């Protein structure tokens, strides 16, 4: 089966199951929490805490948000922090306060919801909620942010998922697929199905490697907004259960710029230095 996947760069990492894999990182990773270059900088805020409700249940909460002191456009900031509509203050202090508030709300909710059944738990459990924003790359005034979440609140196994977003700092907006290529999504979907086994998910069984195509739950792999890119390819990232069985974990499928030849947006093509 899969190797254990480490999915959060936090002190509390969530382990989904023994059927996980090592995450495929197709884009260059920005390794430092603080990066500065001319008028762009990025920092981060974190919170991590736990509460023991009784001898049978402990709950943990951890979260990390990036901070962009030099980004002033509020519509762009709203898009970057799309997962939390309550954010009004995008400063480091404001985002730290929001994380604390989110943590307290999570603890309060679990405490309230568990009153009727917590005494019936038959064995000790540790529930958690983990969330993280990670800057994966910055090139040609595009930044790629990966949003990652994981949780366990009872049941057979943990859950986790990814959201990939690319932001155009030059035009202060989230990049859409139409900003990259004019190719119809149906044609891209056909390419995704053709390329599905190019990046192996890491799944194995008693006979060895298992191809992504062998674990599909869908007849068509859709071209979604969960994409990013590098100098060679456009990548589509799918969370567990989105297109395949949970044992497959998350799946990344690439489409090369050559395959998109003749459909690439001229401005994007120029900024990325794509020759096709």
C-alpha positions in Angstrom: 0.0 0.0 0.0 1.0 3.6 0.1 3.8 5.1 2.1 2.7 7.5 4.9 2.1 11.0 3.6 3.2 14.1 5.5 0.9 16.8 4.4 1.3 19.7 6.8 4.5 21.6 7.6 3.3 22.0 11.2 4.2 20.6 14.5 1.0 18.4 14.4 1.0 16.4 11.2 -2.0 14.4 10.2 -1.6 10.8 9.1 -4.5 9.7 7.0 -3.8 5.9 6.9 -1.1 3.4 5.9 -2.5 3.7 2.4 -1.0 7.1 1.8 1.8 8.2 -0.5 4.5 10.8 -0.6 3.1 14.0 -2.0 4.2 14.8 -5.6 5.7 18.3 -5.8 5.8 19.2 -9.5 6.4 22.9 -8.9 9.4 24.4 -7.2 8.8 24.7 -3.4 9.5 28.0 -1.6 11.2 26.6 1.5 11.5 29.6 3.8 8.5 31.1 5.7 9.7 34.6 4.9 10.8 35.5 1.4 11.6 39.0 0.3 12.4 40.4 -3.2 11.9 44.0 -4.2 8.2 44.9 -3.4 7.1 41.3 -2.6 7.3 39.7 0.8 5.5 36.9 2.6 5.4 35.9 6.3 3.2 33.5 8.2 1.1 33.1 11.4 0.3 29.8 13.2 -1.7 28.5 16.0 -1.6 25.0 17.6 -3.5 23.9 20.7 -5.3 20.9 22.2 -8.0 20.2 24.8 -8.8 16.9 26.6 -12.6 16.6 27.0 -12.4 13.4 29.0 -10.4 10.3 29.3 -11.8 9.1 25.9 -11.5 12.2 23.7 -8.7 14.7 23.0 -9.2 17.3 20.3 -6.4 19.2 18.6 -6.4 22.2 16.3 -3.6 23.6 14.2 -3.6 26.2 11.4 -1.1 28.2 9.4 -1.9 31.2 7.2 0.5 33.1 5.0 0.7 36.9 5.4 1.4 39.2 2.4 2.4 42.7 3.8 3.0 44.2 0.4 -0.2 43.1 -1.3 -2.7 45.9 -0.8 -5.5 45.1 -3.3 -8.4 44.0 -1.2 -10.1 42.0 -3.9 -6.9 40.0 -4.5 -6.6 39.5 -0.7 -10.2 38.3 -0.5 -9.4 35.8 -3.2 -6.2 34.6 -1.5 -8.1 34.1 1.8 -11.2 32.7 0.1 -11.6 29.9 2.7 -12.4 32.3 5.6 -15.0 34.9 4.7 -14.7 36.5 8.2 -11.3 38.0 7.6 -11.4 41.8 7.5 -7.9 42.6 8.7 -5.2 41.1 6.5 -2.3 42.3 8.7 -0.2 39.8 10.6 -1.9 40.8 13.9 -5.4 40.5 12.3 -4.7 37.1 10.8 -3.3 35.8 14.0 -6.4 37.0 15.8 -8.6 35.2 13.3 -6.7 31.9 13.8 -7.3 32.2 17.5 -10.9 32.8 16.9 -11.2 29.9 14.5 -9.5 27.6 17.1 -11.9 28.7 19.9 -14.9 28.2 17.6 -13.7 24.7 16.7 -13.2 23.7 20.4 -16.6 25.1 21.4 -18.4 23.3 18.6 -16.9 19.9 19.4 -17.6 20.4 23.1 -21.2 21.3 22.4 -21.8 18.5 19.9 -20.2 15.8 22.0 -22.3 16.3 25.2 -24.9 13.6 24.2 -22.5 10.9 23.2 -19.0 11.5 24.6 -19.6 9.1 27.6 -20.4 6.3 25.1 -17.0 6.3 23.4 -15.6 2.8 23.8 -11.9 3.7 23.4 -9.6 6.7 23.6 -9.6 8.8 20.5 -7.8 11.9 19.3 -9.7 14.2 16.9 -8.1 17.1 15.1 -8.5 19.8 12.5 -5.3 20.9 10.5 -5.2 23.6 7.9 -2.2 25.1 6.1 -1.4 27.6 3.4 2.0 27.1 1.6 3.7 29.2 -1.0 4.8 26.7 -3.6 6.4 29.0 -6.2 6.7 32.5 -7.4 7.7 33.2 -11.0 7.0 36.0 -13.5 4.6 37.8 -11.0 2.6 34.6 -10.5 2.4 33.0 -7.1 1.2 29.5 -6.5 -0.4 28.8 -3.1 -1.4 25.4 -2.0 -4.2 25.1 0.6 -4.2 21.9 2.6 -6.6 20.6 5.2 -6.9 17.4 7.2 -9.3 16.2 9.9 -10.5 13.3 11.9 -13.7 13.3 13.9 -14.4 9.6 14.2 -15.0 7.0 11.5 -12.8 4.6 9.6 -10.0 7.1 8.6 -8.9 10.7 8.4 -9.8 12.9 5.5 -7.7 15.4 3.7 -7.7 17.6 0.6 -5.9 20.2 -1.5 -6.8 23.4 -3.2 -4.3 24.8 -5.7 -4.6 28.5 -6.6 -2.4 30.7 -8.8 -2.5 34.5 -8.4 -1.5 37.1 -10.9 0.3 39.9 -9.0 0.6 42.0 -12.1 -3.2 42.1 -12.7 -4.3 41.6 -9.1 -6.5 38.6 -9.7 -6.8 34.8 -9.3 -5.7 33.1 -12.5 -8.4 31.3 -14.4 -8.0 28.4 -16.8 -9.2 30.7 -19.6 -6.2 33.0 -18.9 -3.9 30.2 -19.8 -5.5 28.4 -22.7 -8.5 28.7 -25.0 -8.7 24.9 -25.4 -12.2 23.6 -24.6 -12.4 21.8 -21.2 -13.7 18.7 -23.0 -10.5 18.5 -25.0 -8.4 19.1 -21.9 -10.3 16.3 -20.2 -9.4 13.9 -22.9 -5.8 14.8 -22.5 -6.1 14.3 -18.7 -7.4 10.8 -19.3 -4.6 10.1 -21.7 -1.9 11.4 -19.3 -3.4 10.0 -16.1 -0.6 7.5 -15.5 2.3 9.8 -16.3 2.7 10.9 -12.6 2.3 7.8 -10.4 0.4 8.3 -7.2 2.6 5.8 -5.3 -0.1 3.2 -4.7 1.0 -0.4 -4.6 -0.5 -3.8 -3.9 0.8 -7.3 -3.6 1.6 -7.3 -7.3 3.5 -4.0 -7.2 2.6 -0.6 -8.7 -1.0 0.3 -9.3 -1.8 2.7 -12.1 -4.0 5.7 -11.4 -6.3 4.6 -14.2 -7.0 1.3 -12.3 -8.6 3.2 -9.3 -10.8 5.7 -11.1 -14.4 6.3 -9.9 -15.3 8.5 -12.9 -15.6 8.0 -16.7 -14.3 11.5 -17.4 -11.5 13.3 -15.5 -12.6 17.0 -15.5 -10.4 20.0 -16.1 -11.0 21.8 -12.8 -9.8 25.1 -11.3 -7.5 23.1 -9.1 -4.4 23.7 -11.2 -0.9 25.1 -11.2 2.0 25.2 -13.6 5.8 25.3 -14.1 8.0 26.0 -17.1 7.1 22.7 -18.7 3.5 21.7 -17.8 0.1 22.6 -16.6 -0.9 20.4 -13.6 -4.3 19.4 -12.3 -4.5 18.2 -8.7 -7.3 15.9 -7.4 -8.0 15.2 -3.8 -9.0 11.8 -2.5 -12.4 10.6 -3.7 -12.6 13.4 -6.3 -11.8 11.0 -9.2 -10.5 7.9 -7.6 -10.7 5.6 -4.6 -9.4 6.8 -1.2 -6.5 4.3 -1.4 -5.2 6.2 -4.5 -4.7 9.3 -2.3 -4.4 12.6 -4.2 -3.6 12.4 -7.9 -1.7 15.0 -10.1 -2.0 14.9 -13.9 0.1 17.0 -16.2 -0.6 18.4 -19.6 2.5 19.8 -21.4 2.6 23.2 -23.1 3.4 21.3 -26.3 0.1 19.5 -26.0 -1.6 22.9 -25.7 0.2 24.4 -28.6 -1.8 27.0 -30.5 -4.2 27.6 -27.7 -2.0 29.3 -25.1 -2.9 32.9 -24.1 -0.4 35.2 -25.8 0.2 37.3 -22.6 0.7 34.2 -20.5 2.9 32.6 -23.1 5.2 35.7 -23.2 5.4 36.1 -19.4 6.3 32.4 -19.0 8.6 32.2 -22.0 6.8 29.3 -23.6 8.1 28.6 -27.1 5.1 26.5 -28.3 
